């Protein structure tokens, strides 16, 4: 292998990705498998996970395990952790990617159930999974946890206030866990900006394009453009990177 291949090599490592059947999670799963990793595709939609896992296995020859789980439900997360270790005996990377930001007409329409569901999926679930996987990674002597946040956490706008607050909590979680789980386990935030995933079909695309003119690259991202940053944080290329935030947002000021 060439130097870059060696630097980003994930051969025989196990990468667990929540929300891995679509959007940015799907891109990261394919990227990890193409670098030699076996991957676990976890989300609420098991059929979608299974379809993505089959595509990854056919395209890369690596093992892909689908697993149906609601990351926002605390009592389901031990099962995911146990399933990964029962199948592979290890986990080298956890990507806390599952998330949601429900639409609402006004802040008064945000009820307690909606608010709690946003916090549960975007913050509480990642905390619990990070503890479950992180402690086992500590015992094994190495690991990487990647919390996928959003530039909304530092530039909150009215339509995403509960989501932005939860993601801001996730940013704080990264820094605390990096200290708690280090030096064996690295914990970092991958902070994404606007990407044209399936979620973007609910956007006002003209408004998005107009807003993007103020960004350094003057556009939203294409989903594959997340892969390089994700592979960096997954691999030994980031061996001295922990407690950090890597923004992939096209240069939002």
WOGIPE-V157945 format. One record per residue. N is the residue number from 0. RES is the residue in three letters. SS is DSSP state (hx for helix, st for strand, lp for the rest). PHI is phi in whole degrees, 0 to 359 (none if undefined). Layout:
n = <N | N>
res = <RES | RES>
ss = <SS | SS>
phi = <PHI | PHI>
This chain:
n = <0 | 1 | 2 | 3 | 4 | 5 | 6 | 7 | 8 | 9 | 10 | 11 | 12 | 13 | 14 | 15 | 16 | 17 | 18 | 19 | 20 | 21 | 22 | 23 | 24 | 25 | 26 | 27 | 28 | 29 | 30 | 31 | 32 | 33 | 34 | 35 | 36 | 37 | 38 | 39 | 40 | 41 | 42 | 43 | 44 | 45 | 46 | 47 | 48 | 49 | 50 | 51 | 52 | 53 | 54 | 55 | 56 | 57 | 58 | 59 | 60 | 61 | 62 | 63 | 64 | 65 | 66 | 67 | 68 | 69 | 70 | 71 | 72 | 73 | 74 | 75 | 76 | 77 | 78 | 79 | 80 | 81 | 82 | 83 | 84 | 85 | 86 | 87 | 88 | 89 | 90 | 91 | 92 | 93 | 94 | 95 | 96 | 97 | 98 | 99 | 100 | 101 | 102 | 103 | 104 | 105 | 106 | 107 | 108 | 109 | 110 | 111 | 112 | 113 | 114 | 115 | 116 | 117 | 118 | 119 | 120 | 121 | 122 | 123 | 124 | 125 | 126 | 127 | 128 | 129 | 130 | 131 | 132 | 133 | 134 | 135 | 136 | 137 | 138 | 139 | 140 | 141 | 142 | 143 | 144 | 145 | 146 | 147 | 148 | 149 | 150 | 151 | 152 | 153 | 154 | 155 | 156 | 157 | 158 | 159 | 160 | 161 | 162 | 163 | 164 | 165 | 166 | 167 | 168 | 169 | 170 | 171 | 172 | 173 | 174 | 175 | 176 | 177 | 178 | 179 | 180 | 181 | 182 | 183 | 184 | 185 | 186 | 187 | 188 | 189 | 190 | 191 | 192 | 193 | 194 | 195 | 196 | 197 | 198 | 199 | 200 | 201 | 202 | 203 | 204 | 205 | 206 | 207 | 208 | 209 | 210 | 211 | 212 | 213 | 214 | 215 | 216 | 217 | 218 | 219 | 220 | 221 | 222 | 223 | 224 | 225 | 226 | 227 | 228 | 229 | 230 | 231 | 232 | 233 | 234 | 235 | 236 | 237 | 238 | 239 | 240 | 241 | 242 | 243 | 244 | 245 | 246 | 247 | 248 | 249 | 250 | 251 | 252>
res = <UNK | UNK | UNK | UNK | UNK | UNK | UNK | UNK | UNK | UNK | UNK | UNK | UNK | UNK | UNK | UNK | UNK | UNK | UNK | UNK | UNK | UNK | UNK | UNK | UNK | UNK | UNK | UNK | UNK | UNK | UNK | UNK | UNK | UNK | UNK | UNK | UNK | UNK | UNK | UNK | UNK | UNK | UNK | UNK | UNK | UNK | UNK | UNK | UNK | UNK | UNK | UNK | UNK | UNK | UNK | UNK | UNK | UNK | UNK | UNK | UNK | UNK | UNK | UNK | UNK | UNK | UNK | UNK | UNK | UNK | UNK | UNK | UNK | UNK | UNK | UNK | UNK | UNK | UNK | UNK | UNK | UNK | UNK | UNK | UNK | UNK | UNK | UNK | UNK | UNK | UNK | UNK | UNK | UNK | UNK | UNK | UNK | UNK | UNK | UNK | UNK | UNK | UNK | UNK | UNK | UNK | UNK | UNK | UNK | UNK | UNK | UNK | UNK | UNK | UNK | UNK | UNK | UNK | UNK | UNK | UNK | UNK | UNK | UNK | UNK | UNK | UNK | UNK | UNK | UNK | UNK | UNK | UNK | UNK | UNK | UNK | UNK | UNK | UNK | UNK | UNK | UNK | UNK | UNK | UNK | UNK | UNK | UNK | UNK | UNK | UNK | UNK | UNK | UNK | UNK | UNK | UNK | UNK | UNK | UNK | UNK | UNK | UNK | UNK | UNK | UNK | UNK | UNK | UNK | UNK | UNK | UNK | UNK | UNK | UNK | UNK | UNK | UNK | UNK | UNK | UNK | UNK | UNK | UNK | UNK | UNK | UNK | UNK | UNK | UNK | UNK | UNK | UNK | UNK | UNK | UNK | UNK | UNK | UNK | UNK | UNK | UNK | UNK | UNK | UNK | UNK | UNK | UNK | UNK | UNK | UNK | UNK | UNK | UNK | UNK | UNK | UNK | UNK | UNK | UNK | UNK | UNK | UNK | UNK | UNK | UNK | UNK | UNK | UNK | UNK | UNK | UNK | UNK | UNK | UNK | UNK | UNK | UNK | UNK | UNK | UNK | UNK | UNK | UNK | UNK | UNK | UNK | UNK | UNK | UNK | UNK | UNK | UNK>
ss = <lp | lp | hx | hx | hx | hx | hx | lp | lp | lp | lp | lp | lp | st | st | st | st | st | lp | lp | lp | lp | hx | hx | hx | hx | hx | hx | hx | hx | hx | hx | hx | hx | lp | lp | lp | st | st | st | st | st | st | lp | lp | hx | hx | hx | hx | hx | hx | hx | hx | hx | hx | hx | hx | hx | hx | hx | lp | lp | lp | st | st | st | st | st | lp | lp | lp | lp | lp | hx | hx | hx | hx | hx | hx | hx | hx | hx | hx | hx | hx | hx | hx | hx | lp | lp | lp | lp | st | st | st | st | lp | lp | lp | lp | lp | lp | lp | lp | lp | lp | hx | hx | hx | lp | lp | hx | hx | hx | hx | hx | hx | hx | hx | hx | hx | hx | hx | hx | hx | hx | hx | hx | hx | hx | hx | hx | hx | hx | hx | hx | hx | hx | hx | hx | lp | lp | st | st | st | st | st | st | st | st | hx | hx | hx | lp | lp | lp | lp | hx | hx | hx | hx | hx | hx | hx | hx | hx | hx | hx | hx | hx | hx | hx | hx | hx | hx | hx | hx | hx | hx | hx | hx | lp | lp | lp | st | st | st | st | st | st | st | st | lp | lp | st | lp | lp | hx | hx | hx | hx | hx | lp | lp | hx | hx | hx | hx | hx | hx | hx | hx | lp | lp | lp | lp | lp | lp | lp | lp | st | lp | hx | hx | hx | hx | hx | hx | hx | hx | hx | hx | hx | hx | lp | hx | hx | hx | lp | lp | lp | lp | lp | lp | st | st | st | st | lp | lp | lp | lp | lp>
phi = <none | 284 | 301 | 295 | 299 | 293 | 298 | 255 | 292 | 239 | 306 | 68 | 276 | 246 | 244 | 256 | 232 | 277 | 62 | 270 | 268 | 207 | 58 | 294 | 298 | 298 | 298 | 294 | 296 | 297 | 299 | 296 | 295 | 293 | 264 | 105 | 275 | 274 | 233 | 245 | 256 | 240 | 192 | 292 | 265 | 297 | 299 | 294 | 299 | 296 | 295 | 295 | 299 | 296 | 299 | 296 | 298 | 293 | 278 | 240 | 80 | 270 | 282 | 229 | 258 | 275 | 211 | 270 | 204 | 262 | 297 | 280 | 248 | 310 | 287 | 266 | 278 | 299 | 297 | 297 | 300 | 297 | 297 | 295 | 286 | 294 | 279 | 248 | 78 | 192 | 214 | 258 | 220 | 242 | 248 | 276 | 252 | 301 | 192 | 202 | 219 | 297 | 280 | 212 | 284 | 208 | 298 | 294 | 276 | 280 | 269 | 296 | 298 | 297 | 300 | 296 | 295 | 293 | 294 | 300 | 282 | 273 | 227 | 295 | 300 | 301 | 300 | 296 | 296 | 297 | 291 | 297 | 283 | 298 | 293 | 289 | 297 | 303 | 296 | 281 | 99 | 194 | 166 | 221 | 243 | 240 | 262 | 275 | 255 | 216 | 296 | 299 | 291 | 244 | 227 | 292 | 240 | 307 | 286 | 229 | 300 | 300 | 297 | 298 | 295 | 295 | 291 | 296 | 297 | 296 | 300 | 293 | 302 | 304 | 293 | 293 | 290 | 301 | 287 | 288 | 261 | 286 | 273 | 290 | 249 | 268 | 230 | 221 | 257 | 255 | 263 | 266 | 265 | 287 | 234 | 278 | 264 | 297 | 295 | 292 | 293 | 268 | 277 | 275 | 295 | 294 | 294 | 296 | 297 | 293 | 295 | 293 | 296 | 274 | 273 | 301 | 266 | 57 | 194 | 278 | 269 | 271 | 312 | 299 | 287 | 275 | 295 | 301 | 294 | 296 | 296 | 302 | 289 | 288 | 262 | 291 | 300 | 254 | 297 | 246 | 242 | 207 | 71 | 253 | 238 | 253 | 272 | 235 | 221 | 74 | 85 | 290 | 287>
